[in-house]
């Protein structure tokens, strides 16, 4: 029964896919028939456009370009600017989808110019919308370049301005949806949500574009998923799901189910996440959309992993990887086929050239021999005529005596002539055999070389194929091991951060329970040192780079945390950060962070009792141009300052903080200097060799 149900589903899905295709084919055939009739230039241009547009909807770009390129001739005959605008716009849209962005940009700008000259503002707005989508696509293909995405936003806003002036709500809905998606590509999710809500409000008010609800609701659901508002996301996604189920939109249903799985995974309702992920998988495997299938498999793997079903999670993770590998294998097969075809063509050409050259040499040699033979025969015949004439002249004198002698000589000469002819013919045949033997030998050698080269290439291709398989397998294993190691490191840093948070909490409770304020303050200082280390581990498990710390963010968070701990607000405190060494290894960042913690704590305890507005500067600079490259840490306040001799003086009561700074400086192989410059300035030099 299940098998029958599955077969019926596949049959209906095939009908849904093929019926639009058949309709497009009937339309193309009808339009081709109309081209055989006598038509005005504008009508013929529009017919070529309609055929090209039908091929474009079938993603048959070659045929679409072929028909579209016939259109400009008829448009220019009658100065048909509207037709030229349609030609340029469809060209630009197809070039965008083919990745020919420069050509697409040129065509779309030309379309906007033609529509403007034809006073078609509505079509100008549509062209601006196409330019916006072009820049959005260019921004995505270049690792999300914000400058390109901003250019796309500018064109979409131009389209919105025109459509607002012309009061075209259906176009405004489409513009705001595309603008929201572009903002999301720039990680501006609040702006993206505002655009989706504007599109929804316009559609609610005018009912201009009923089919847009399914897109708007799905985009809002995805947006709220990113914001972590999963309940709200589920509400919008279910609305979109109801519309897509009603209209049986397979691809849109896959997006709905995948996003619902994400929502329930965020709510930790893992069985439902798995249920919706499986629904998305079943539909996407029918649609044969490889890119969408990869996304669905990744989400389903995450849902099974969250549900604790790691075997299935790993199974779907491998399926996603397999799709990526299959695409790479198809590209590789196409390249190999092209190389083989080129090799076969070159081989056939070389064999033909050798054969033609041998035939030409043979013909030339035969012609030369025949010419020599004819020359010899002519010479002999001339000689024979001369001698016969001499004999006839002498015949009058010695006719009787000489007749027998002449006849004998004549017969002898005939025999000699015959022998000479036979000898020449034998010589000619011998030379022909020698030439043919030589040519055959050369041909055999060439064929042997070609066979040897062909076998060598096949052997090399076989070895390369085996090596490619081994490299692919090892690359996959290395990638999996790297992912596992990265996950383990993140988990380790997360647990260390949690443990440090527990220690910090215990120290806070301990400090609150102490009656002696000095002891409580000492415990709080220890708690702050633990917090300084905890901040590092928190940042490590929140990023994919598990051994490198962003020092700008870390030191800023540390300074702000200490400022609040000592009761200062941002509006009553001057905090200046100057960080050029943006990243450091965790082995250097932890002791450096503890040193900063001690120096900043010292400033908050002793520097700001003078009545002046508190000032604190923290800088981390990299000096590459000096003879000995270093990084320099500076911490400066505007307090009374500290004398270097007082700092260097060692007593039995030297504070733990000072000993900690000295120990950590030695650990970093650094050099600590103290200056009194409108307050205390601590400067720590760390050699570049320590960073490596």
Rosetta blueprint (number, residue, H / E / L):
1 X L
2 X H
3 X H
4 X H
5 X H
6 X H
7 X H
8 X H
9 X H
10 X H
11 X H
12 X H
13 X H
14 X H
15 X H
16 X H
17 X H
18 X H
19 X H
20 X H
21 X H
22 X H
23 X H
24 X H
25 X H
26 X H
27 X H
28 X H
29 X H
30 X H
31 X H
32 X H
33 X H
34 X H
35 X H
36 X L
37 X L
38 X L
39 X L
40 X L
41 X H
42 X H
43 X H
44 X H
45 X H
46 X H
47 X H
48 X H
49 X H
50 X H
51 X H
52 X H
53 X H
54 X H
55 X H
56 X H
57 X H
58 X L
59 X L
60 X L
61 X H
62 X H
63 X H
64 X H
65 X H
66 X H
67 X H
68 X H
69 X L
70 X L
71 X H
72 X H
73 X H
74 X H
75 X H
76 X H
77 X H
78 X L
79 X L
80 X L
81 X H
82 X H
83 X H
84 X H
85 X H
86 X H
87 X H
88 X H
89 X H
90 X H
91 X H
92 X H
93 X H
94 X H
95 X H
96 X H
97 X H
98 X H
99 X L
100 X L
101 X H
102 X H
103 X H
104 X H
105 X H
106 X H
107 X H
108 X H
109 X H
110 X H
111 X H
112 X H
113 X H
114 X H
115 X H
116 X H
117 X H
118 X L
119 X L
120 X L
121 X H
122 X H
123 X H
124 X H
125 X H
126 X H
127 X H
128 X H
129 X H
130 X H
131 X H
132 X H
133 X H
134 X H
135 X H
136 X H
137 X H
138 X H
139 X H
140 X H
141 X H
142 X L
143 X L
144 X L
145 X L
146 X H
147 X H
148 X H
149 X H
150 X H
151 X H
152 X H
153 X H
154 X H
155 X H
156 X H
157 X H
158 X H
159 X H
160 X H
161 X H
162 X H
163 X H
164 X H
165 X H
166 X H
167 X L
168 X L
169 X H
170 X H
171 X H
172 X H
173 X H
174 X H
175 X H
176 X H
177 X H
178 X H
179 X H
180 X H
181 X H
182 X H
183 X H
184 X H
185 X H
186 X L
187 X L
188 X L
189 X H
190 X H
191 X H
192 X H
193 X H
194 X H
195 X H
196 X H
197 X H
198 X H
199 X H
200 X H
201 X H
202 X H
203 X H
204 X H
205 X H
206 X H
207 X L
208 X L
209 X L
210 X L
211 X L
212 X H
213 X H
214 X H
215 X H
216 X H
217 X H
218 X H
219 X H
220 X H
221 X H
222 X H
223 X H
224 X H
225 X H
226 X H
227 X L
228 X L
229 X L
230 X H
231 X H
232 X H
233 X H
234 X H
235 X H
236 X H
237 X H
238 X H
239 X H
240 X H
241 X H
242 X H
243 X H
244 X H
245 X H
246 X H
247 X H
248 X L
249 X L
250 X H
251 X H
252 X H
253 X H
254 X H
255 X H
256 X H
257 X H
258 X H
259 X H
260 X H
261 X H
262 X H
263 X H
264 X H
265 X H
266 X H
267 X L
268 X L
269 X L
270 X H
271 X H
272 X H
273 X H
274 X H
275 X H
276 X H
277 X H
278 X H
279 X H
280 X H
281 X H
282 X H
283 X H
284 X H
285 X H
286 X H
287 X H
288 X L
289 X L
290 X H
291 X H
292 X H
293 X H
294 X H
295 X H
296 X H
297 X H
298 X H
299 X H
300 X H
301 X H
302 X H
303 X H
304 X H
305 X H
306 X H
307 X L
308 X L
309 X L
310 X H
311 X H
312 X H
313 X H
314 X H
315 X H
316 X H
317 X H
318 X H
319 X H
320 X H
321 X H
322 X H
323 X H
324 X H
325 X H
326 X H
327 X H
328 X H
329 X H
330 X H
331 X H
332 X H
333 X H
334 X H
335 X H
336 X H
337 X H
338 X H
339 X H
340 X H
341 X H
342 X H
343 X H
344 X H
345 X H
346 X H
347 X H
348 X H
349 X H
350 X H
351 X H
352 X H
353 X H
354 X H
355 X H
356 X H
357 X H
358 X H
359 X H
360 X H
361 X H
362 X H
363 X H
364 X H
365 X H
366 X H
367 X H
368 X H
369 X H
370 X H
371 X H
372 X H
373 X H
374 X H
375 X H
376 X H
377 X H
378 X H
379 X H
380 X H
381 X H
382 X H
383 X H
384 X H
385 X H
386 X H
387 X H
388 X H
389 X H
390 X H
391 X H
392 X H
393 X H
394 X H
395 X H
396 X H
397 X H
398 X H
399 X H
400 X H
401 X H
402 X H
403 X H
404 X H
405 X H
406 X H
407 X H
408 X H
409 X H
410 X H
411 X H
412 X H
413 X H
414 X H
415 X H
416 X H
417 X H
418 X H
419 X H
420 X H
421 X H
422 X H
423 X H
424 X H
425 X H
426 X H
427 X H
428 X H
429 X H
430 X H
431 X H
432 X H
433 X H
434 X H
435 X H
436 X H
437 X H
438 X H
439 X H
440 X H
441 X H
442 X H
443 X H
444 X H
445 X H
446 X H
447 X H
448 X H
449 X H
450 X H
451 X H
452 X H
453 X H
454 X H
455 X H
456 X H
457 X H
458 X H
459 X H
460 X H
461 X H
462 X H
463 X H
464 X H
465 X H
466 X H
467 X H
468 X H
469 X H
470 X H
471 X H
472 X H
473 X H
474 X H
475 X H
476 X H
477 X H
478 X H
479 X H
480 X H
481 X H
482 X H
483 X H
484 X H
485 X H
486 X H
487 X H
488 X H
489 X H
490 X H
491 X H
492 X H
493 X H
494 X H
495 X H
496 X H
497 X H
498 X H
499 X H
500 X H
501 X H
502 X H
503 X H
504 X H
505 X H
506 X H
507 X H
508 X H
509 X H
510 X H
511 X H
512 X H
513 X H
514 X L
515 X L
516 X L
517 X H
518 X H
519 X H
520 X H
521 X H
522 X H
523 X H
524 X H
525 X H
526 X H
527 X H
528 X H
529 X H
530 X H
531 X H
532 X H
533 X H
534 X H
535 X H
536 X H
537 X H
538 X H
539 X H
540 X H
541 X H
542 X L
543 X L
544 X L
545 X L
546 X L
547 X L
548 X E
549 X E
550 X E
551 X H
552 X H
553 X H
554 X H
555 X H
556 X H
557 X H
558 X H
559 X H
560 X H
561 X H
562 X H
563 X H
564 X H
565 X H
566 X L
567 X L
568 X L
569 X L
570 X H
571 X H
572 X H
573 X L
574 X E
575 X E
576 X E
577 X E
578 X E
579 X E
580 X L
581 X L
582 X L
583 X E
584 X E
585 X E
586 X H
587 X H
588 X H
589 X H
590 X H
591 X H
592 X H
593 X H
594 X H
595 X H
596 X H
597 X H
598 X H
599 X H
600 X H
601 X H
602 X H
603 X H
604 X H
605 X H
606 X H
607 X L
608 X L
609 X L
610 X L
611 X L
612 X L
613 X L
614 X L
615 X E
616 X E
617 X E
618 X E
619 X E
620 X E
621 X E
622 X E
623 X E
624 X L
625 X L
626 X L
627 X L
628 X L
629 X L
630 X E
631 X E
632 X E
633 X E
634 X E
635 X E
636 X E
637 X E
638 X L
639 X L
640 X L
641 X L
642 X L
643 X L
644 X H
645 X H
646 X H
647 X H
648 X H
649 X L
650 X L
651 X L
652 X L
653 X L
654 X L
655 X L
656 X H
657 X H
658 X H
659 X H
660 X H
661 X H
662 X H
663 X H
664 X H
665 X H
666 X H
667 X H
668 X L
669 X L
670 X L
671 X E
672 X E
673 X E
674 X E
675 X E
676 X E
677 X L
678 X L
679 X L
680 X E
681 X E
682 X E
683 X E
684 X E
685 X E
686 X E
687 X E
688 X H
689 X H
690 X H
691 X H
692 X L
